[in-house]
Amino acid sequence: MIGDVISSRELIWRLFVRDFAAKYEQSALGYLWALGPPLVTVAIFTFLTRNRVISVGETALPYPAFVLLGLTVWGLFSGSLMSITSSLTGAANVIKKMNFPREALVFAALGQALVDTLIRTVLLALFFVWYGVPVRWTIALIPLLFAPMLMLTIGAGFLLSTLNAIIRDVSSALGLALQFAMFLTPVVYPAPKEWPFILINYVNPVSAFVVAAHDLASKGALTMPATLISSSLFGLLLFLLGWRVFRLAQPIVGERV
């Protein structure tokens, strides 16, 4: 399995370049589309909190920077998962005509979400400068959170892309589920301290990565290290399980895609 991915690295790169060019080929705003949705979300929730329509409590960072950091981490997870889930159905003609490791489609789909995250990171840095947020050295550790979170994402993506090739409603249902799931994750509000909301925060594996990013940027130390470790281990197990199921299901996928 690992050997197939290594041998298809050039194919992965070419698929990524193709998808990247197609996305921005006739777009007037181009890369700004990676910035538009998080900026609108930050503006909406900042307006709601400042006008006391909603109350989220105290945040360790200025609220707009707090929300944008959470959205950057959440966007990497949700954007990657959506792209991976649709990767097989989006390349149905190629799958029927060519024999190649199907994982190449999955890893190529991951590339676009990584580029969008890199663009949003530049915007996040501008927010930190604008609001005068002290830059702690631990902020450099935030990218390390992406490795276990991406294993979690790819593992779930392996399973969902296989299911989506058989039942096409999966990708549409996933979009709705992710919109709801964002509000069950401390993206636009601090990690809850009351039951039963704290239980949701512990059960949701993505919450640990969002909370850890906020902690490293604001406090310089993790407030939930045990949860982060358990979420990382769960991500590793899901990655290995999802990849194996993905491989075993390829004959069925080839018939149904």
C-alpha positions in Angstrom: 0.0 0.0 0.0 2.8 2.4 0.9 4.8 1.4 -2.1 1.9 2.1 -4.4 1.6 5.7 -3.1 5.4 6.3 -3.4 5.4 4.9 -7.0 2.5 7.1 -7.9 3.9 10.4 -6.4 4.3 12.0 -9.9 0.7 11.1 -10.8 -0.5 12.6 -7.5 1.4 15.9 -8.3 -0.1 16.0 -11.9 -3.6 15.4 -10.6 -3.2 18.1 -8.0 -1.9 20.6 -10.7 -4.8 19.7 -13.0 -7.4 20.2 -10.3 -5.8 23.4 -9.0 -5.7 24.9 -12.5 -9.3 23.8 -13.2 -10.6 25.5 -10.0 -9.1 28.9 -10.8 -9.2 28.7 -14.7 -12.0 31.2 -15.3 -12.3 32.7 -11.9 -12.2 36.5 -11.6 -11.4 36.5 -7.9 -9.0 33.5 -8.0 -7.3 32.9 -4.7 -9.6 35.3 -2.9 -12.2 32.6 -2.8 -10.1 30.9 -0.2 -10.4 34.0 2.0 -14.0 35.0 1.4 -15.9 32.4 3.4 -13.8 32.7 6.6 -13.8 36.5 6.4 -17.6 36.5 6.1 -18.0 34.1 9.0 -15.6 36.2 11.2 -17.6 39.3 10.3 -20.9 37.7 11.1 -19.9 36.3 14.5 -18.0 39.4 15.5 -21.1 41.5 14.7 -23.4 39.1 16.7 -21.1 39.0 19.7 -20.5 42.8 19.8 -24.2 43.5 19.6 -24.9 40.8 22.3 -27.1 38.8 20.0 -25.1 35.8 21.2 -22.7 35.4 24.1 -19.6 33.2 23.7 -17.8 34.2 26.9 -14.2 35.3 27.2 -11.6 34.2 24.6 -7.9 34.1 25.2 -7.3 35.9 21.8 -9.1 38.9 20.4 -12.4 37.5 19.1 -11.9 38.0 15.4 -8.4 36.4 15.5 -9.8 33.6 17.7 -12.5 32.8 15.2 -10.2 33.0 12.2 -7.7 30.6 13.8 -10.5 28.1 14.6 -11.9 28.4 11.1 -8.4 27.8 9.6 -8.0 24.5 11.5 -11.6 23.5 10.9 -11.4 24.5 7.2 -8.5 22.2 6.6 -10.4 19.3 8.1 -13.8 20.0 6.4 -12.3 21.1 3.0 -10.0 18.0 2.9 -12.9 15.7 3.8 -15.2 17.1 1.2 -12.6 16.9 -1.5 -11.5 13.4 -0.7 -15.1 12.1 -0.5 -15.8 13.3 -4.0 -12.4 12.2 -5.4 -13.5 8.8 -6.8 -16.8 9.9 -8.4 -15.1 13.0 -9.8 -12.6 10.8 -11.7 -15.0 8.1 -12.8 -13.9 8.3 -16.5 -10.2 8.0 -15.5 -10.9 5.0 -13.2 -12.8 3.1 -16.0 -10.0 3.7 -18.5 -6.8 3.4 -16.5 -5.3 1.1 -14.0 -3.5 3.0 -11.3 -3.4 3.2 -7.4 -6.7 4.9 -6.5 -5.0 6.4 -3.5 -3.5 8.9 -5.9 -6.9 10.5 -6.3 -7.3 10.8 -2.5 -3.9 12.4 -1.8 -4.3 14.7 -4.8 -7.6 15.9 -3.5 -5.9 16.8 -0.2 -3.6 19.2 -1.9 -6.2 21.9 -2.6 -7.3 22.1 1.0 -3.6 22.5 2.0 -3.2 25.4 -0.4 -6.3 27.1 0.9 -5.0 26.7 4.5 -1.7 28.2 3.5 -3.5 31.3 2.0 -5.6 31.6 5.2 -2.5 31.4 7.3 -1.2 34.6 5.7 -4.5 36.3 6.5 -4.3 35.0 10.1 -0.9 36.5 10.5 -2.2 39.9 9.4 -5.0 39.6 12.0 -2.5 38.8 14.7 -0.5 41.9 13.7 -3.6 44.1 13.4 -4.9 43.2 16.9 -1.5 43.2 18.5 -1.5 39.6 19.6 1.8 38.6 21.3 3.5 36.0 19.2 4.5 33.0 21.3 7.1 30.6 20.1 4.6 27.7 20.6 2.6 29.0 17.7 5.2 27.4 15.5 4.0 24.0 16.9 0.5 24.4 15.4 1.5 22.9 12.0 2.5 19.8 13.9 -1.2 19.4 14.9 -2.1 19.0 11.2 -0.3 15.6 10.8 -2.6 13.6 13.2 -5.6 15.6 12.1 -4.9 14.9 8.5 -4.6 11.2 9.3 -8.0 11.4 10.9 -9.4 13.2 7.8 -7.8 10.9 5.3 -9.0 7.8 7.2 -12.6 9.1 7.2 -12.2 10.2 3.6 -11.1 6.7 2.5 -14.3 5.3 4.0 -16.6 8.1 2.8 -15.2 8.2 -0.8 -15.8 4.4 -1.0 -19.3 4.8 0.2 -19.9 7.8 -2.0 -18.9 5.8 -5.1 -21.8 3.3 -4.2 -24.3 5.8 -2.8 -24.0 9.2 -4.4 -26.0 11.0 -1.7 -23.1 10.7 0.7 -21.3 13.8 -0.5 -24.4 16.0 -0.3 -25.3 14.6 3.2 -21.7 15.2 4.3 -21.9 18.9 3.4 -24.9 19.4 5.6 -23.4 17.3 8.4 -20.2 19.4 8.4 -22.1 22.6 8.7 -23.8 21.3 11.8 -20.7 19.7 13.2 -18.8 23.1 13.1 -21.1 24.3 15.8 -20.4 21.2 17.9 -16.7 22.1 17.7 -15.2 25.1 19.6 -14.4 27.0 16.5 -16.3 30.3 17.2 -16.6 29.8 20.9 -14.2 28.7 23.7 -14.2 25.0 24.8 -17.3 24.6 27.0 -16.9 23.8 30.7 -20.5 22.6 31.5 -22.2 19.3 31.0 -23.4 17.9 28.6 -21.5 20.2 26.3 -18.1 19.3 27.7 -18.9 15.6 26.8 -19.5 16.6 23.2 -16.2 18.4 23.2 -14.4 15.3 24.4 -16.2 12.9 22.0 -15.6 15.1 19.0 -12.0 14.2 17.9 -11.6 17.4 15.9 -12.3 19.6 18.9 -8.9 18.5 20.5 -7.0 20.0 17.5 -9.0 23.2 17.4 -8.6 23.7 21.2 -4.9 22.9 21.0 -4.3 25.5 18.2 -6.0 28.1 20.4 -3.9 27.1 23.4 -0.6 27.2 21.6 -1.4 30.6 20.1 -2.7 32.2 23.3 -1.3 30.4 26.4 1.8 28.6 25.2 0.6 25.3 26.8 -2.0 22.7 26.2 -5.0 22.6 28.5 -6.3 19.2 27.2 -3.2 17.2 26.4 -4.8 13.8 27.2 -7.7 14.5 24.8 -5.2 15.6 22.1 -3.2 12.3 22.5 -6.4 10.2 22.3 -7.7 12.0 19.3 -4.3 11.6 17.6 -4.3 7.8 18.3 -7.9 7.5 17.1 -6.8 9.4 13.9 -4.0 6.9 13.3 -6.2 3.9 13.8 -8.9 5.4 11.5 -6.3 6.1 8.9 -5.0 2.5 8.8 -8.5 1.0 9.0 -9.9 3.3 6.3 -7.0 2.7 4.0 -7.4 -1.0 4.3 -11.1 -0.9 3.6 -10.5 1.4 0.7 -8.1 -1.1 -0.9 -10.4 -4.1 -0.3 -13.4 -2.2 -1.8 -11.8 -1.2 -5.1 -13.3 -4.1 -7.2 -16.8 -3.0 -6.0 -15.9 0.7 -6.6 -14.7 0.0 -10.1 -18.1 -1.5 -11.0 -20.2 1.1 -9.3 -18.4 4.4 -10.0 
